[in-house]
Amino acid sequence: AGLDYVETKEQTWRRAGELAAELRSKGRTLPMSDLIVAALAIEHGLAVFTIDSHFRHIPGVRLYAH
C-alpha cells in the first residue's frame, strides 16, 4: 500500500529494447529485468532506489540520492 503501481505497457517494452540495443552497441549487456525497471522509471520521471551498479550505465536513469 505504500508503493505506487505503474503499469508496464507496450511502450515500456519498446523502450527497454531500445536501451538494450544502445548498451549492447557499446559492448554492455544488462539483464532485461533491470532494463524494464529503468524504462518504467524514465517514462514516469521516477528515481531508482538500488544498490545494483547496472543502473549507473543506463542512459536517462535517475538514481535515488539518499
ABEGO torsion letter per residue (X at the ends): XABBBBBBBAAAAAAAAAAAAAAAAAGBBBBAAAAAAAAAAAAAGBBBBBABAAAAABBGBBBBBX
